[in-house]
Amino acid sequence: TATQPRVGGSEGNLWGSGDLIGISMVKRGTVEIVDSKENVKYTGTPLGDAKSARFSSLSPIYYPVSTAGKVDFIAYYPYQSAMTDFSYSVKLASQESQSAIDLIVARADNAGTGYDLEQGTTPVNLLFNHKLAKVIIEVNNGEGVPTGELASLSHVVINGMNTTATFN
C-alpha cells in the first residue's frame, strides 16, 4: 500500500502529538514581521480525531498593542529553526518519513480584516494547504505478462527531478 501524505504522526492525514509548526505575525496584508514574532515554534496536541490540533509555545505570540495596527498570521509545517525571511529549505532526497517532507502552509487574516486587541483571547484558526505534490506509481501486469512477474519490483526511480528547493 502507498504511504499517505500527512500532516504528521503515523496515522495518515492527522496531527501527531508533539508536531512542531512555525508561526509569524505580520502586518495585515504584508509579510512585514510585527513585534519580532518571526518563526515562533509551537508544539501541537491533537484534538478529538486528530484532524485538528491545539498549539502552544514557550514564547507565545500575543495580539499586538493598538500602535502596531492589524496583523495576520503565517504558519507552516514541518518546523525549521533556521528559517528566516519566509525562505523554507525543501529537501526531498530522503523520503523515508513522509511527515518530515510534507510542507503545508496557512495564512490567517480574519477574513481580510486582520487581528488586533479587539479579538481579546479569540484563538487564530489556521487552515493548512499542501505545497508539494506526491507522485504515486501503481504498476500492474499488462496484457501477456504472467501474474507474479512483477513481484520482484520493489521500487521505481524517476530521474531528473529536483530534490532540493527553496519555498518562499
Contacts in CASP RR format, 6 or more apart in sequence:
PFRMAT RR
TARGET T0000
AUTHOR 0000-0000-0000
METHOD contacts of the structure
MODEL  1
TATQPRVGGSEGNLWGSGDLIGISMVKRGTVEIVDSKENVKYTGTPLGDA
KSARFSSLSPIYYPVSTAGKVDFIAYYPYQSAMTDFSYSVKLASQESQSA
IDLIVARADNAGTGYDLEQGTTPVNLLFNHKLAKVIIEVNNGEGVPTGEL
ASLSHVVINGMNTTATFN
2 136 0 8 1.000
2 138 0 8 1.000
3 98 0 8 1.000
4 12 0 8 1.000
4 13 0 8 1.000
4 98 0 8 1.000
5 12 0 8 1.000
5 13 0 8 1.000
5 98 0 8 1.000
5 102 0 8 1.000
5 130 0 8 1.000
5 134 0 8 1.000
6 12 0 8 1.000
6 13 0 8 1.000
6 14 0 8 1.000
6 98 0 8 1.000
6 99 0 8 1.000
6 102 0 8 1.000
7 13 0 8 1.000
7 14 0 8 1.000
7 15 0 8 1.000
7 16 0 8 1.000
7 19 0 8 1.000
7 77 0 8 1.000
7 99 0 8 1.000
7 102 0 8 1.000
7 104 0 8 1.000
7 128 0 8 1.000
8 14 0 8 1.000
8 15 0 8 1.000
8 16 0 8 1.000
8 19 0 8 1.000
8 77 0 8 1.000
8 78 0 8 1.000
8 99 0 8 1.000
8 102 0 8 1.000
9 15 0 8 1.000
9 16 0 8 1.000
9 19 0 8 1.000
9 99 0 8 1.000
10 16 0 8 1.000
11 50 0 8 1.000
13 51 0 8 1.000
14 46 0 8 1.000
14 49 0 8 1.000
14 50 0 8 1.000
14 51 0 8 1.000
15 44 0 8 1.000
15 46 0 8 1.000
15 50 0 8 1.000
15 51 0 8 1.000
15 52 0 8 1.000
15 53 0 8 1.000
16 44 0 8 1.000
16 46 0 8 1.000
16 50 0 8 1.000
16 53 0 8 1.000
17 44 0 8 1.000
17 45 0 8 1.000
17 46 0 8 1.000
18 43 0 8 1.000
18 44 0 8 1.000
18 45 0 8 1.000
19 43 0 8 1.000
19 44 0 8 1.000
19 53 0 8 1.000
19 77 0 8 1.000
19 78 0 8 1.000
19 99 0 8 1.000
20 41 0 8 1.000
20 42 0 8 1.000
20 43 0 8 1.000
20 44 0 8 1.000
20 77 0 8 1.000
20 78 0 8 1.000
20 79 0 8 1.000
21 41 0 8 1.000
21 42 0 8 1.000
21 44 0 8 1.000
21 55 0 8 1.000
21 75 0 8 1.000
21 76 0 8 1.000
21 77 0 8 1.000
21 78 0 8 1.000
21 79 0 8 1.000
21 126 0 8 1.000
22 39 0 8 1.000
22 40 0 8 1.000
22 41 0 8 1.000
22 42 0 8 1.000
22 75 0 8 1.000
22 76 0 8 1.000
22 77 0 8 1.000
22 79 0 8 1.000
22 83 0 8 1.000
23 37 0 8 1.000
23 39 0 8 1.000
23 40 0 8 1.000
23 42 0 8 1.000
23 55 0 8 1.000
23 57 0 8 1.000
23 61 0 8 1.000
23 73 0 8 1.000
23 74 0 8 1.000
23 75 0 8 1.000
23 126 0 8 1.000
24 33 0 8 1.000
24 37 0 8 1.000
24 38 0 8 1.000
24 39 0 8 1.000
24 40 0 8 1.000
24 73 0 8 1.000
24 74 0 8 1.000
24 75 0 8 1.000
24 86 0 8 1.000
25 33 0 8 1.000
25 34 0 8 1.000
25 35 0 8 1.000
25 37 0 8 1.000
25 61 0 8 1.000
25 64 0 8 1.000
25 71 0 8 1.000
25 72 0 8 1.000
25 73 0 8 1.000
26 32 0 8 1.000
26 33 0 8 1.000
26 34 0 8 1.000
26 71 0 8 1.000
26 72 0 8 1.000
26 73 0 8 1.000
26 74 0 8 1.000
27 34 0 8 1.000
27 68 0 8 1.000
27 69 0 8 1.000
27 70 0 8 1.000
27 71 0 8 1.000
27 72 0 8 1.000
28 69 0 8 1.000
28 70 0 8 1.000
28 71 0 8 1.000
28 72 0 8 1.000
28 109 0 8 1.000
28 112 0 8 1.000
28 113 0 8 1.000
28 114 0 8 1.000
29 72 0 8 1.000
29 109 0 8 1.000
29 112 0 8 1.000
29 114 0 8 1.000
31 74 0 8 1.000
31 86 0 8 1.000
34 64 0 8 1.000
34 68 0 8 1.000
34 71 0 8 1.000
35 61 0 8 1.000
35 64 0 8 1.000
35 68 0 8 1.000
37 61 0 8 1.000
38 84 0 8 1.000
39 80 0 8 1.000
39 81 0 8 1.000
39 83 0 8 1.000
39 84 0 8 1.000
40 57 0 8 1.000
40 59 0 8 1.000
40 60 0 8 1.000
40 61 0 8 1.000
41 57 0 8 1.000
41 58 0 8 1.000
41 59 0 8 1.000
41 79 0 8 1.000
41 81 0 8 1.000
42 55 0 8 1.000
42 56 0 8 1.000
42 57 0 8 1.000
42 75 0 8 1.000
43 55 0 8 1.000
43 56 0 8 1.000
43 57 0 8 1.000
44 53 0 8 1.000
44 54 0 8 1.000
44 55 0 8 1.000
44 56 0 8 1.000
45 53 0 8 1.000
45 54 0 8 1.000
45 55 0 8 1.000
45 56 0 8 1.000
46 52 0 8 1.000
46 53 0 8 1.000
47 53 0 8 1.000
47 54 0 8 1.000
61 73 0 8 1.000
63 71 0 8 1.000
63 115 0 8 1.000
63 116 0 8 1.000
63 117 0 8 1.000
63 119 0 8 1.000
63 120 0 8 1.000
64 71 0 8 1.000
64 116 0 8 1.000
64 117 0 8 1.000
65 117 0 8 1.000
66 116 0 8 1.000
66 117 0 8 1.000
68 116 0 8 1.000
69 116 0 8 1.000
70 110 0 8 1.000
70 113 0 8 1.000
70 114 0 8 1.000
70 115 0 8 1.000
70 116 0 8 1.000
71 114 0 8 1.000
71 115 0 8 1.000
71 116 0 8 1.000
72 107 0 8 1.000
72 108 0 8 1.000
72 109 0 8 1.000
72 110 0 8 1.000
72 112 0 8 1.000
72 114 0 8 1.000
72 115 0 8 1.000
73 106 0 8 1.000
73 107 0 8 1.000
73 108 0 8 1.000
73 115 0 8 1.000
73 124 0 8 1.000
73 126 0 8 1.000
74 86 0 8 1.000
74 105 0 8 1.000
74 106 0 8 1.000
74 107 0 8 1.000
75 105 0 8 1.000
75 106 0 8 1.000
75 107 0 8 1.000
75 108 0 8 1.000
75 126 0 8 1.000
75 128 0 8 1.000
76 83 0 8 1.000
76 88 0 8 1.000
76 103 0 8 1.000
76 104 0 8 1.000
76 105 0 8 1.000
76 106 0 8 1.000
77 102 0 8 1.000
77 103 0 8 1.000
77 104 0 8 1.000
77 128 0 8 1.000
78 99 0 8 1.000
78 100 0 8 1.000
78 101 0 8 1.000
78 102 0 8 1.000
78 103 0 8 1.000
80 88 0 8 1.000
80 89 0 8 1.000
82 89 0 8 1.000
83 89 0 8 1.000
85 168 0 8 1.000
86 168 0 8 1.000
87 166 0 8 1.000
87 167 0 8 1.000
87 168 0 8 1.000
88 103 0 8 1.000
88 166 0 8 1.000
88 167 0 8 1.000
88 168 0 8 1.000
89 164 0 8 1.000
89 166 0 8 1.000
90 101 0 8 1.000
90 103 0 8 1.000
90 132 0 8 1.000
90 164 0 8 1.000
90 165 0 8 1.000
90 166 0 8 1.000
90 167 0 8 1.000
91 101 0 8 1.000
91 163 0 8 1.000
91 164 0 8 1.000
92 101 0 8 1.000
92 132 0 8 1.000
92 162 0 8 1.000
92 163 0 8 1.000
92 164 0 8 1.000
93 163 0 8 1.000
93 164 0 8 1.000
94 101 0 8 1.000
95 101 0 8 1.000
101 132 0 8 1.000
102 130 0 8 1.000
102 132 0 8 1.000
103 130 0 8 1.000
103 131 0 8 1.000
103 132 0 8 1.000
103 167 0 8 1.000
104 128 0 8 1.000
104 129 0 8 1.000
104 130 0 8 1.000
104 131 0 8 1.000
105 128 0 8 1.000
105 129 0 8 1.000
105 131 0 8 1.000
106 126 0 8 1.000
106 127 0 8 1.000
106 128 0 8 1.000
106 129 0 8 1.000
108 115 0 8 1.000
108 124 0 8 1.000
108 125 0 8 1.000
108 126 0 8 1.000
108 127 0 8 1.000
110 119 0 8 1.000
115 124 0 8 1.000
131 167 0 8 1.000
135 158 0 8 1.000
137 156 0 8 1.000
139 150 0 8 1.000
139 153 0 8 1.000
139 156 0 8 1.000
140 150 0 8 1.000
141 147 0 8 1.000
141 148 0 8 1.000
141 149 0 8 1.000
141 150 0 8 1.000
END
